[in-house]
Amino acid sequence: MGLELEENFKGFLSGWSSIVCMSWVIKNKISFPQIVTNVKNTLHGFKKLHGRAFEDPYIQAERAKLPYELQKMPNGSVGVKVRYLDEERLFAIEQITGMLLAKLKETSESALKKPVADCVISVPSFFTDAERRSVMAAAQIAGLNCLKLMNETTAVALAYGIYKQDLPALEEKPRNVVFVDMGHSAYQVSICAFNKGKLKVLATTFDPFIGGRNFDEALVDYFSEEFRTKYKLNVKENPRALLRLYQECEKLKKLMSANASDLPLNIECFMNDLDVSSKMNRAQFEQLCAALLSRVEPPLRAAMDQAKLQREDIYSIEIVGGATRIPAVKEQISNFFCKEISTTLNADEAVARGCALQCAILSPAFKVREFSITDVVPYSVTLRWKSSYEEGTGECEVFSKNHAAPFSKVITFHKKEPFDLEAYYTHPHEVPYPDSRIGRFTIQNVGPQHDGDNSKVKVKVRVNIHGLFSVANASVIEKQNIEGDHNDTPMDTESSSKNQGRDDELDKMQVDQDEGIQKSQAEQQNQGDEETENAGSEAKGKMMMQDKLEKERNDAKNAVEEYVYDFRDKLCGVFEKFITEEDSNKLTLMLEDTENWLYEDGEDQPKQVYMDKLQELRVRF
């Protein structure tokens, strides 16, 4: 099962709701009528709330835009306050996404007629370690085994490349393709090199703060100000009116993509029973969004610089994402590369299809064409440790930006006692996240050698298939005297690796390529929040049971209603010739009484009451 983590959640409907299962896609588009009628209890746009603290400036900025309420969780993360079963409840973002994924799992199983356990979930390429771990926790809450967290642009590249029959052979010069993805809330660029059966990501860049919603916001701000002047209406103080305006502005934006003439914007009974109207054309829209459009080129230029390619090295430019349909966005991309852009991929489904294909590749149950994928590390990662020889700290960059991933390295330390390693992002200003720290790892069971010298400690660090950094294991290399030799030269019990790094003056640190180091006695600090996961799983179980009971209750109620409608139809149809008018009127009156009861006293009764009522009807009729 391949899953694309969507921006919108179609209502809080007691719990759960967007997936891809091999060959079919369910896109979770927002239901505006539902949002308008249930503003504070319909959740959407929560994907980028993952892994962030409540006090994060980004979260505080989003709070002002979201119609539902965000609150601080006991662990400092973000929670969502909703009304569930007539009481106020606070759910963690991981729980909300877990509900969404659980519903999708259920939907998939219903369509496939078989259980679903494994999945691949896409995330933005700029997601940090904390954000990725949060999504993994959501999958665990949903009872899904996430085989891989896949970068969105890499999923697009897979969807593009796996079907190509004309890719260059492995020994030939690769085909370089640029993938541009501008969706609802983010802009990502990836350059990939293709050979037959092989995909290698060369560079990835992004602007996490520009997407389709920003163009919608520009229109909303414009019309809000116009309606304030023209109709004396303060739109932004009315959540329902604001959501309706967003809906109409998004429609207008799409219409302007296909039509350059003046287009109307009309909303009936908008606020205070007033109808409002206005108009705009594409030229005005582009002028209004000039600042946004100026941000299209920098990520393209940065990607080309990082990949060390020239425009003539690019075979094609593939665009996906709803916002790439805006003519001015397309024009900016085309002008930069001096080449026509390609739209061979489905702009809305390419990411989800790529995830489904990756899931099939990783699953032993499907036969899929061999296709290897090498992704990249989006941010450089540095390790810091306390020096053994003088006061201060030592540090070394272990993974550079755009380093191949997944990948492991072995670091050699010379220590006499347990020590800590702190991982952090080397250049915090490049990371759209306020905390540059990734985690702290404790290496235990380290002591001096029998002769008092420092022990050689080999620590394996890794960026795994999910893009998560970890200290995977560590091992101490002990010195032994070889018996039977004429000298007592101490030797390591493990042969030395091929050194590919440099000696560090503080800790004689060496970075080696992984040569298969033995299991360690390292203790890694737990970076996930187990309490959130456990609470989420428990809440999911309770809510699923509540959903089941509520469904059974509604089914019993609907059975009574269906019986009334069905019998009424028969009185006017097949039974009409066999029943007197007096008996027909009597039965019709009894059916009306039952129907009135359903919508009055019987509106919210236990399941057994409806079952008894149905049995009573069957006996009487």
PAKOL-201482 format. One line per field, with one value per residue (C-alpha): residue in three letters; x, y, z; residue number from 1. Coordinates in nm, 2 decimals. Layout:
N
rest = (ALA:...)
xx = (X:...)
yy = (Y:...)
zz = (Z:...)
nr = (NUM:...)
//
This chain:
621
rest = (MET:GLY:LEU:GLU:LEU:GLU:GLU:ASN:PHE:LYS:GLY:PHE:LEU:SER:GLY:TRP:SER:SER:ILE:VAL:CYS:MET:SER:TRP:VAL:ILE:LYS:ASN:LYS:ILE:SER:PHE:PRO:GLN:ILE:VAL:THR:ASN:VAL:LYS:ASN:THR:LEU:HIS:GLY:PHE:LYS:LYS:LEU:HIS:GLY:ARG:ALA:PHE:GLU:ASP:PRO:TYR:ILE:GLN:ALA:GLU:ARG:ALA:LYS:LEU:PRO:TYR:GLU:LEU:GLN:LYS:MET:PRO:ASN:GLY:SER:VAL:GLY:VAL:LYS:VAL:ARG:TYR:LEU:ASP:GLU:GLU:ARG:LEU:PHE:ALA:ILE:GLU:GLN:ILE:THR:GLY:MET:LEU:LEU:ALA:LYS:LEU:LYS:GLU:THR:SER:GLU:SER:ALA:LEU:LYS:LYS:PRO:VAL:ALA:ASP:CYS:VAL:ILE:SER:VAL:PRO:SER:PHE:PHE:THR:ASP:ALA:GLU:ARG:ARG:SER:VAL:MET:ALA:ALA:ALA:GLN:ILE:ALA:GLY:LEU:ASN:CYS:LEU:LYS:LEU:MET:ASN:GLU:THR:THR:ALA:VAL:ALA:LEU:ALA:TYR:GLY:ILE:TYR:LYS:GLN:ASP:LEU:PRO:ALA:LEU:GLU:GLU:LYS:PRO:ARG:ASN:VAL:VAL:PHE:VAL:ASP:MET:GLY:HIS:SER:ALA:TYR:GLN:VAL:SER:ILE:CYS:ALA:PHE:ASN:LYS:GLY:LYS:LEU:LYS:VAL:LEU:ALA:THR:THR:PHE:ASP:PRO:PHE:ILE:GLY:GLY:ARG:ASN:PHE:ASP:GLU:ALA:LEU:VAL:ASP:TYR:PHE:SER:GLU:GLU:PHE:ARG:THR:LYS:TYR:LYS:LEU:ASN:VAL:LYS:GLU:ASN:PRO:ARG:ALA:LEU:LEU:ARG:LEU:TYR:GLN:GLU:CYS:GLU:LYS:LEU:LYS:LYS:LEU:MET:SER:ALA:ASN:ALA:SER:ASP:LEU:PRO:LEU:ASN:ILE:GLU:CYS:PHE:MET:ASN:ASP:LEU:ASP:VAL:SER:SER:LYS:MET:ASN:ARG:ALA:GLN:PHE:GLU:GLN:LEU:CYS:ALA:ALA:LEU:LEU:SER:ARG:VAL:GLU:PRO:PRO:LEU:ARG:ALA:ALA:MET:ASP:GLN:ALA:LYS:LEU:GLN:ARG:GLU:ASP:ILE:TYR:SER:ILE:GLU:ILE:VAL:GLY:GLY:ALA:THR:ARG:ILE:PRO:ALA:VAL:LYS:GLU:GLN:ILE:SER:ASN:PHE:PHE:CYS:LYS:GLU:ILE:SER:THR:THR:LEU:ASN:ALA:ASP:GLU:ALA:VAL:ALA:ARG:GLY:CYS:ALA:LEU:GLN:CYS:ALA:ILE:LEU:SER:PRO:ALA:PHE:LYS:VAL:ARG:GLU:PHE:SER:ILE:THR:ASP:VAL:VAL:PRO:TYR:SER:VAL:THR:LEU:ARG:TRP:LYS:SER:SER:TYR:GLU:GLU:GLY:THR:GLY:GLU:CYS:GLU:VAL:PHE:SER:LYS:ASN:HIS:ALA:ALA:PRO:PHE:SER:LYS:VAL:ILE:THR:PHE:HIS:LYS:LYS:GLU:PRO:PHE:ASP:LEU:GLU:ALA:TYR:TYR:THR:HIS:PRO:HIS:GLU:VAL:PRO:TYR:PRO:ASP:SER:ARG:ILE:GLY:ARG:PHE:THR:ILE:GLN:ASN:VAL:GLY:PRO:GLN:HIS:ASP:GLY:ASP:ASN:SER:LYS:VAL:LYS:VAL:LYS:VAL:ARG:VAL:ASN:ILE:HIS:GLY:LEU:PHE:SER:VAL:ALA:ASN:ALA:SER:VAL:ILE:GLU:LYS:GLN:ASN:ILE:GLU:GLY:ASP:HIS:ASN:ASP:THR:PRO:MET:ASP:THR:GLU:SER:SER:SER:LYS:ASN:GLN:GLY:ARG:ASP:ASP:GLU:LEU:ASP:LYS:MET:GLN:VAL:ASP:GLN:ASP:GLU:GLY:ILE:GLN:LYS:SER:GLN:ALA:GLU:GLN:GLN:ASN:GLN:GLY:ASP:GLU:GLU:THR:GLU:ASN:ALA:GLY:SER:GLU:ALA:LYS:GLY:LYS:MET:MET:MET:GLN:ASP:LYS:LEU:GLU:LYS:GLU:ARG:ASN:ASP:ALA:LYS:ASN:ALA:VAL:GLU:GLU:TYR:VAL:TYR:ASP:PHE:ARG:ASP:LYS:LEU:CYS:GLY:VAL:PHE:GLU:LYS:PHE:ILE:THR:GLU:GLU:ASP:SER:ASN:LYS:LEU:THR:LEU:MET:LEU:GLU:ASP:THR:GLU:ASN:TRP:LEU:TYR:GLU:ASP:GLY:GLU:ASP:GLN:PRO:LYS:GLN:VAL:TYR:MET:ASP:LYS:LEU:GLN:GLU:LEU:ARG:VAL:ARG:PHE)
xx = (0.00:0.14:0.03:0.06:0.03:-0.23:-0.29:-0.66:-0.87:-1.23:-1.39:-1.33:-1.62:-1.55:-1.21:-1.05:-0.98:-0.62:-0.44:-0.31:-0.32:-0.11:-0.33:-0.59:-0.59:-0.81:-0.72:-0.83:-0.96:-1.12:-1.49:-1.58:-1.95:-1.85:-1.59:-1.83:-2.10:-1.86:-1.58:-1.41:-1.44:-1.32:-0.94:-0.72:-0.38:-0.21:0.07:0.34:0.24:0.42:0.73:0.71:0.68:0.37:0.59:0.75:0.71:0.57:0.30:0.21:0.18:-0.04:-0.27:-0.40:-0.49:-0.66:-1.03:-0.98:-0.80:-0.44:-0.33:-0.01:0.03:0.19:0.52:0.52:0.42:0.11:-0.24:-0.57:-0.88:-1.20:-1.55:-1.59:-1.90:-2.03:-1.71:-1.40:-1.10:-0.73:-0.55:-0.18:-0.10:0.03:-0.30:-0.49:-0.28:-0.30:-0.68:-0.65:-0.42:-0.63:-0.94:-0.74:-0.62:-0.98:-1.09:-0.81:-0.89:-1.25:-1.16:-0.89:-1.09:-0.77:-0.57:-0.33:-0.02:0.27:0.28:0.51:0.44:0.56:0.68:0.83:1.20:1.27:1.12:1.37:1.45:1.18:0.91:0.99:0.98:0.64:0.50:0.65:0.47:0.14:0.18:0.25:-0.06:-0.26:-0.12:0.07:0.42:0.59:0.84:0.98:0.93:0.98:1.07:0.79:1.01:1.18:0.84:0.76:1.10:1.02:0.67:0.85:1.14:1.01:0.80:1.07:1.20:1.46:1.68:2.06:2.25:2.44:2.77:2.63:2.59:2.28:1.97:1.92:1.56:1.44:1.13:0.94:0.66:0.46:0.16:-0.08:0.18:0.53:0.77:1.03:1.28:1.48:1.74:1.77:2.00:1.85:2.00:1.83:1.69:1.85:1.76:2.00:1.90:2.17:2.03:1.71:1.61:1.29:1.10:0.86:0.67:0.53:0.25:-0.10:-0.24:-0.02:-0.17:-0.51:-0.42:-0.31:-0.65:-0.83:-0.64:-0.72:-1.10:-1.12:-0.99:-1.22:-1.53:-1.43:-1.44:-1.72:-1.96:-1.83:-1.77:-1.49:-1.44:-1.15:-1.36:-1.61:-1.45:-1.74:-1.73:-1.35:-1.36:-1.62:-1.40:-1.11:-1.32:-1.43:-1.07:-0.93:-1.20:-1.11:-0.74:-0.81:-1.03:-0.76:-0.51:-0.73:-0.87:-0.69:-1.00:-1.19:-1.36:-1.63:-1.64:-1.99:-2.10:-2.46:-2.56:-2.19:-2.22:-2.51:-2.74:-2.54:-2.45:-2.10:-1.93:-1.61:-1.38:-1.02:-0.81:-0.48:-0.26:-0.40:-0.34:0.02:0.09:-0.08:0.14:0.47:0.66:0.55:0.65:0.99:1.06:1.02:1.36:1.60:1.54:1.59:1.92:2.03:1.95:2.15:2.45:2.44:2.42:2.70:2.50:2.44:2.11:2.23:2.28:1.91:1.70:1.35:1.17:0.87:0.62:0.36:0.14:-0.17:0.01:0.23:-0.09:-0.06:0.07:0.31:0.47:0.52:0.66:0.92:1.03:1.05:1.23:1.50:1.58:1.52:1.33:0.96:0.84:0.68:0.35:0.35:0.29:-0.04:0.00:-0.22:-0.14:0.23:0.36:0.10:0.17:0.54:0.48:0.26:0.54:0.80:0.58:0.55:0.92:0.98:0.71:0.80:0.44:0.47:0.68:0.81:1.08:1.42:1.47:1.73:1.69:1.96:1.82:2.01:2.05:1.87:2.09:2.45:2.48:2.76:2.85:2.99:3.16:3.36:3.73:3.94:4.26:4.17:3.87:3.62:3.45:3.54:3.32:3.31:3.06:2.96:2.71:2.73:2.43:2.31:2.52:2.38:2.12:2.06:2.43:2.64:2.98:3.20:3.37:3.67:3.72:4.00:3.83:3.87:3.51:3.15:3.08:2.80:2.76:2.54:2.41:2.29:2.23:2.55:2.39:2.08:1.99:1.94:1.69:1.32:1.30:1.39:1.60:1.92:1.96:1.89:1.96:2.21:2.35:2.53:2.81:2.83:3.06:3.38:3.69:4.07:4.26:4.44:4.76:4.59:4.57:4.26:4.03:3.95:3.58:3.41:3.07:2.84:2.63:2.36:2.10:1.84:1.58:1.34:1.59:1.64:1.98:2.09:2.39:2.33:2.58:2.93:3.21:3.53:3.84:4.04:4.42:4.55:4.89:4.94:5.08:5.35:5.51:5.86:5.75:5.46:5.34:4.97:4.73:4.37:4.13:3.95:4.13:4.14:3.90:3.99:4.03:3.86:3.86:4.10:4.26:4.12:4.38:4.15:4.02:4.21:3.88:3.86:3.56:3.56:3.33:3.11:3.29:3.03:3.12:3.01:2.71:2.75:2.69:2.57:2.26:2.08:1.87:1.50:1.41:1.04:0.77:0.66:0.39:0.23:0.24:0.10:-0.17:-0.25:-0.28:-0.50:-0.72:-0.73:-0.86:-1.12:-1.24:-1.25:-1.47:-1.68:-1.71:-1.81:-2.08:-2.20:-2.21:-2.42:-2.66:-2.70:-2.75:-3.03:-3.19:-3.16:-3.31:-3.63:-3.64:-3.58:-3.87:-4.10:-4.02:-4.02:-4.36:-4.51:-4.40:-4.56:-4.89:-4.90:-4.77:-4.79:-5.03:-5.27:-5.50:-5.52:-5.60:-5.90:-5.87:-5.95:-5.68:-5.43:-5.50:-5.46:-5.13:-5.01:-5.09:-4.89:-4.60:-4.61:-4.62:-4.30:-4.13:-4.22:-4.08:-3.75:-3.70:-3.82:-3.80:-3.62:-3.35:-3.08:-3.18:-2.96:-2.93:-3.16:-3.45:-3.43:-3.41:-3.72:-3.90:-3.82:-3.94:-4.26:-4.32:-4.26:-4.51:-4.78:-4.74)
yy = (0.00:0.34:0.64:1.00:1.21:1.47:1.82:1.79:1.57:1.54:1.61:1.46:1.21:1.03:0.95:0.87:0.95:0.93:0.65:0.46:0.08:-0.04:0.07:0.30:0.63:0.80:1.17:1.33:1.67:1.91:1.91:2.28:2.24:2.02:2.27:2.56:2.39:2.24:2.49:2.42:2.04:1.97:1.92:2.01:2.14:1.96:1.78:2.04:2.05:1.72:1.70:2.07:2.22:2.43:2.74:2.70:3.03:2.84:2.68:3.02:3.17:2.88:2.91:3.24:3.08:2.76:2.76:2.48:2.52:2.42:2.35:2.26:1.89:1.79:1.71:2.05:1.93:2.04:1.91:1.97:2.04:1.89:1.80:1.42:1.24:1.56:1.64:1.84:1.62:1.70:1.49:1.49:1.55:1.19:1.07:1.27:1.15:0.80:0.82:0.93:0.64:0.39:0.50:0.47:0.12:0.02:0.17:-0.01:-0.34:-0.30:-0.24:-0.51:-0.77:-0.86:-0.73:-0.44:-0.42:-0.26:0.08:0.35:0.71:1.02:1.32:1.65:1.63:1.91:1.72:1.71:1.41:1.51:1.56:1.22:1.04:1.20:1.06:0.72:0.73:0.81:0.50:0.29:0.43:0.33:-0.03:0.01:-0.12:0.17:0.01:0.35:0.72:0.85:1.20:1.34:1.44:1.10:0.93:1.15:1.05:0.68:0.72:0.88:0.65:0.30:0.30:0.44:0.19:0.41:0.50:0.50:0.18:0.17:0.24:0.53:0.90:0.93:1.12:1.42:1.52:1.81:1.75:2.06:2.00:2.30:2.17:2.32:2.45:2.38:2.40:2.13:2.08:1.77:1.68:1.31:1.10:0.80:0.49:0.17:0.03:0.30:0.64:0.86:1.19:1.45:1.74:1.86:2.21:2.36:2.66:2.52:2.84:2.89:2.69:2.71:2.82:3.13:3.24:3.18:3.39:3.68:3.67:3.64:3.94:4.15:4.07:4.10:4.45:4.53:4.40:4.60:4.92:4.83:4.65:4.74:4.37:4.24:3.90:3.78:3.80:3.55:3.20:3.07:3.36:3.35:2.98:3.05:3.32:3.08:2.84:3.10:3.24:2.89:2.85:3.19:3.11:2.79:2.98:3.24:2.97:2.89:3.24:3.58:3.80:3.96:3.69:3.75:3.65:3.63:3.50:3.49:3.56:3.60:3.79:3.96:3.84:4.04:3.92:4.03:4.06:4.16:4.06:4.00:3.90:3.71:4.02:4.16:3.83:3.81:4.16:4.08:3.77:3.92:3.86:3.50:3.45:3.59:3.29:3.03:3.08:3.06:2.69:2.60:2.78:2.63:2.28:2.33:2.46:2.17:1.92:2.10:2.09:2.33:2.39:2.19:1.89:1.87:1.63:1.75:1.94:1.76:1.95:1.82:1.97:2.18:2.52:2.44:2.49:2.87:3.01:3.25:2.97:2.76:3.06:3.12:2.76:2.75:3.08:2.96:2.65:2.80:2.49:2.38:2.21:1.86:1.76:1.39:1.30:1.33:1.65:1.53:1.16:1.13:1.12:0.87:0.65:0.66:0.55:0.26:0.15:0.17:-0.04:-0.30:-0.31:-0.36:-0.62:-0.99:-1.04:-0.85:-0.89:-0.55:-0.44:-0.40:-0.03:0.09:0.43:0.64:0.94:1.22:1.37:1.71:1.88:1.83:1.65:1.70:1.50:1.67:1.51:1.60:1.60:1.36:1.55:1.91:2.11:2.18:1.97:1.79:1.77:1.64:1.66:1.30:1.36:1.65:1.80:1.59:1.29:0.96:0.79:0.54:0.52:0.41:0.53:0.41:0.66:0.55:0.71:0.65:0.66:0.53:0.58:0.61:0.92:1.11:1.20:1.49:1.51:1.83:2.00:2.18:2.49:2.58:2.87:2.62:2.41:2.54:2.42:2.62:2.35:2.22:1.93:1.58:1.38:1.27:0.92:0.75:0.50:0.28:0.00:0.18:0.14:0.15:-0.14:-0.38:-0.18:0.15:0.28:0.43:0.18:0.20:0.25:0.21:0.38:0.32:0.61:0.58:0.77:0.50:0.43:0.67:0.96:0.92:0.97:0.73:0.59:0.23:0.05:0.07:-0.18:-0.18:-0.33:-0.51:-0.57:-0.92:-1.08:-1.35:-1.67:-1.86:-1.54:-1.44:-1.09:-0.95:-0.69:-0.61:-0.65:-0.56:-0.86:-0.69:-0.60:-0.23:-0.08:0.12:0.47:0.73:1.02:1.24:1.22:1.46:1.62:1.62:1.26:1.09:1.05:0.86:0.82:0.49:0.34:0.07:-0.27:-0.47:-0.39:-0.63:-0.57:-0.30:-0.23:0.13:0.27:0.52:0.78:0.73:1.01:0.92:0.99:0.65:0.79:0.96:0.65:0.43:0.68:0.71:0.34:0.31:0.60:0.45:0.12:0.29:0.52:0.23:0.04:0.35:0.39:0.02:0.06:0.39:0.23:-0.06:0.19:0.39:0.07:-0.04:0.31:0.31:-0.04:0.10:0.40:0.17:-0.06:0.24:0.37:0.02:-0.07:0.27:0.21:-0.13:0.01:0.23:-0.04:-0.42:-0.42:-0.16:-0.41:-0.64:-0.39:-0.17:0.20:0.21:-0.04:0.14:0.47:0.30:0.15:0.47:0.65:0.40:0.44:0.81:0.78:0.56:0.81:1.10:0.90:0.85:1.22:1.32:1.09:0.82:1.04:0.92:0.58:0.27:0.00:-0.24:0.01:0.03:-0.35:-0.38:-0.12:-0.30:-0.63:-0.46:-0.33:-0.67:-0.83:-0.56:-0.55)
zz = (0.00:-0.10:0.09:0.01:0.33:0.23:0.34:0.41:0.64:0.53:0.87:1.21:1.16:1.49:1.39:1.07:0.65:0.14:-0.02:-0.31:-0.32:-0.61:-0.90:-0.75:-0.58:-0.33:-0.31:0.01:-0.11:0.13:0.15:0.16:0.24:0.54:0.65:0.63:0.83:1.09:1.10:1.42:1.41:1.05:1.04:0.74:0.66:0.95:0.76:0.85:1.22:1.26:1.49:1.60:1.94:2.02:2.08:1.73:1.55:1.24:1.46:1.61:1.26:1.14:1.45:1.31:0.98:1.10:1.19:1.44:1.78:1.84:2.20:2.38:2.46:2.80:2.62:2.45:2.11:1.91:1.99:1.82:2.03:1.88:2.00:2.00:2.14:2.29:2.48:2.43:2.35:2.28:2.03:1.92:1.56:1.54:1.66:1.40:1.12:1.27:1.24:0.88:0.79:0.98:0.78:0.46:0.57:0.63:0.29:0.11:0.28:0.18:-0.19:-0.21:-0.01:0.17:0.48:0.44:0.66:0.47:0.32:0.18:0.29:0.11:0.30:0.17:0.10:0.35:0.65:0.93:1.15:1.41:1.15:0.99:1.33:1.40:1.07:1.15:1.49:1.32:1.10:1.40:1.57:1.26:1.28:0.96:0.89:0.71:0.47:0.37:0.42:0.06:-0.04:-0.26:-0.55:-0.54:-0.57:-0.87:-1.03:-0.98:-1.13:-1.43:-1.48:-1.41:-1.73:-1.96:-2.21:-2.37:-2.07:-2.14:-2.05:-1.73:-1.89:-2.09:-1.99:-1.77:-1.86:-1.63:-1.56:-1.34:-1.14:-1.01:-0.76:-0.64:-0.44:-0.19:0.06:-0.06:-0.36:-0.42:-0.70:-0.76:-1.03:-1.10:-1.33:-1.50:-1.65:-1.73:-1.41:-1.20:-1.05:-0.87:-0.71:-0.77:-0.58:-0.41:-0.31:-0.18:-0.05:0.22:0.24:-0.10:-0.27:-0.41:-0.08:-0.08:-0.42:-0.27:0.03:-0.20:-0.36:-0.03:0.12:-0.19:-0.19:0.19:0.16:-0.13:0.05:0.36:0.15:-0.08:0.16:0.51:0.58:0.80:0.63:0.85:1.16:1.03:0.99:0.77:0.54:0.52:0.42:0.15:0.02:0.01:-0.19:-0.44:-0.48:-0.55:-0.82:-0.96:-0.96:-1.17:-1.41:-1.46:-1.56:-1.86:-1.94:-1.95:-1.97:-1.68:-1.47:-1.21:-0.84:-0.70:-0.36:-0.26:0.11:0.19:0.52:0.69:0.41:0.16:-0.19:-0.29:-0.63:-0.79:-1.08:-1.17:-1.47:-1.51:-1.55:-1.23:-1.05:-1.17:-1.05:-0.72:-0.68:-0.81:-0.49:-0.49:-0.85:-0.78:-0.55:-0.83:-0.98:-0.68:-0.60:-0.96:-0.97:-0.64:-0.77:-1.08:-0.89:-0.64:-0.92:-1.11:-1.43:-1.72:-1.89:-2.19:-1.96:-1.88:-2.09:-1.98:-1.70:-1.55:-1.35:-1.10:-0.82:-0.86:-0.84:-1.15:-1.35:-1.30:-1.63:-1.47:-1.27:-1.59:-1.77:-1.49:-1.50:-1.88:-1.91:-1.66:-1.85:-2.19:-2.27:-2.30:-1.99:-1.99:-1.83:-1.90:-1.54:-1.36:-1.16:-0.88:-0.85:-0.95:-0.58:-0.48:-0.78:-0.70:-0.35:-0.47:-0.71:-0.43:-0.20:-0.48:-0.53:-0.15:-0.12:-0.20:-0.31:-0.63:-0.94:-1.04:-1.28:-1.10:-1.03:-0.79:-0.61:-0.45:-0.26:-0.09:0.26:0.24:0.51:0.62:0.96:1.22:1.52:1.83:2.13:2.44:2.39:2.59:2.57:2.65:2.75:2.48:2.22:1.90:1.60:1.24:0.95:0.89:0.61:0.37:0.19:-0.10:0.03:-0.10:0.12:0.27:0.38:0.68:0.80:1.08:1.31:1.52:1.87:2.13:2.47:2.83:2.95:2.83:2.62:2.45:2.09:1.99:1.63:1.48:1.15:1.04:0.89:1.10:0.87:0.58:0.78:0.80:1.16:1.47:1.65:1.48:1.72:1.60:1.91:2.18:2.19:2.48:2.41:2.71:2.85:2.74:2.96:2.93:2.78:3.02:2.97:3.05:2.70:2.54:2.38:2.02:1.98:1.64:1.61:1.32:1.21:0.95:0.75:0.69:0.42:0.60:0.60:0.97:1.13:1.40:1.58:1.48:1.70:1.85:1.93:2.13:1.97:2.23:2.21:2.25:2.26:2.00:2.15:1.98:1.83:1.93:2.01:2.23:1.99:2.07:1.78:1.73:1.72:1.43:1.11:1.03:0.78:0.48:0.61:0.40:0.64:0.83:1.18:1.43:1.65:1.95:1.94:1.66:1.49:1.16:0.92:0.74:0.49:0.65:0.63:0.84:1.20:1.47:1.70:1.96:2.32:2.24:2.40:2.18:2.34:2.25:2.02:1.97:2.22:2.33:2.55:2.25:2.05:2.32:2.40:2.03:1.98:2.29:2.17:1.82:1.96:2.17:1.89:1.64:1.88:1.93:1.55:1.52:1.78:1.63:1.29:1.42:1.59:1.28:1.07:1.30:1.28:0.90:0.88:1.05:0.81:0.51:0.62:0.65:0.30:0.14:0.29:0.19:-0.17:-0.17:-0.04:-0.34:-0.57:-0.54:-0.24:-0.38:-0.56:-0.25:0.03:0.11:0.12:0.49:0.57:0.35:0.53:0.86:0.77:0.62:0.94:1.14:0.91:0.95:1.33:1.31:1.08:1.31:1.60:1.42:1.38:1.73:2.03:1.83:1.69:1.93:2.07:2.15:1.89:2.07:2.07:1.69:1.66:1.88:1.67:1.35:1.50:1.61:1.26:1.10:1.34:1.28:0.91)
nr = (1:2:3:4:5:6:7:8:9:10:11:12:13:14:15:16:17:18:19:20:21:22:23:24:25:26:27:28:29:30:31:32:33:34:35:36:37:38:39:40:41:42:43:44:45:46:47:48:49:50:51:52:53:54:55:56:57:58:59:60:61:62:63:64:65:66:67:68:69:70:71:72:73:74:75:76:77:78:79:80:81:82:83:84:85:86:87:88:89:90:91:92:93:94:95:96:97:98:99:100:101:102:103:104:105:106:107:108:109:110:111:112:113:114:115:116:117:118:119:120:121:122:123:124:125:126:127:128:129:130:131:132:133:134:135:136:137:138:139:140:141:142:143:144:145:146:147:148:149:150:151:152:153:154:155:156:157:158:159:160:161:162:163:164:165:166:167:168:169:170:171:172:173:174:175:176:177:178:179:180:181:182:183:184:185:186:187:188:189:190:191:192:193:194:195:196:197:198:199:200:201:202:203:204:205:206:207:208:209:210:211:212:213:214:215:216:217:218:219:220:221:222:223:224:225:226:227:228:229:230:231:232:233:234:235:236:237:238:239:240:241:242:243:244:245:246:247:248:249:250:251:252:253:254:255:256:257:258:259:260:261:262:263:264:265:266:267:268:269:270:271:272:273:274:275:276:277:278:279:280:281:282:283:284:285:286:287:288:289:290:291:292:293:294:295:296:297:298:299:300:301:302:303:304:305:306:307:308:309:310:311:312:313:314:315:316:317:318:319:320:321:322:323:324:325:326:327:328:329:330:331:332:333:334:335:336:337:338:339:340:341:342:343:344:345:346:347:348:349:350:351:352:353:354:355:356:357:358:359:360:361:362:363:364:365:366:367:368:369:370:371:372:373:374:375:376:377:378:379:380:381:382:383:384:385:386:387:388:389:390:391:392:393:394:395:396:397:398:399:400:401:402:403:404:405:406:407:408:409:410:411:412:413:414:415:416:417:418:419:420:421:422:423:424:425:426:427:428:429:430:431:432:433:434:435:436:437:438:439:440:441:442:443:444:445:446:447:448:449:450:451:452:453:454:455:456:457:458:459:460:461:462:463:464:465:466:467:468:469:470:471:472:473:474:475:476:477:478:479:480:481:482:483:484:485:486:487:488:489:490:491:492:493:494:495:496:497:498:499:500:501:502:503:504:505:506:507:508:509:510:511:512:513:514:515:516:517:518:519:520:521:522:523:524:525:526:527:528:529:530:531:532:533:534:535:536:537:538:539:540:541:542:543:544:545:546:547:548:549:550:551:552:553:554:555:556:557:558:559:560:561:562:563:564:565:566:567:568:569:570:571:572:573:574:575:576:577:578:579:580:581:582:583:584:585:586:587:588:589:590:591:592:593:594:595:596:597:598:599:600:601:602:603:604:605:606:607:608:609:610:611:612:613:614:615:616:617:618:619:620:621)
//
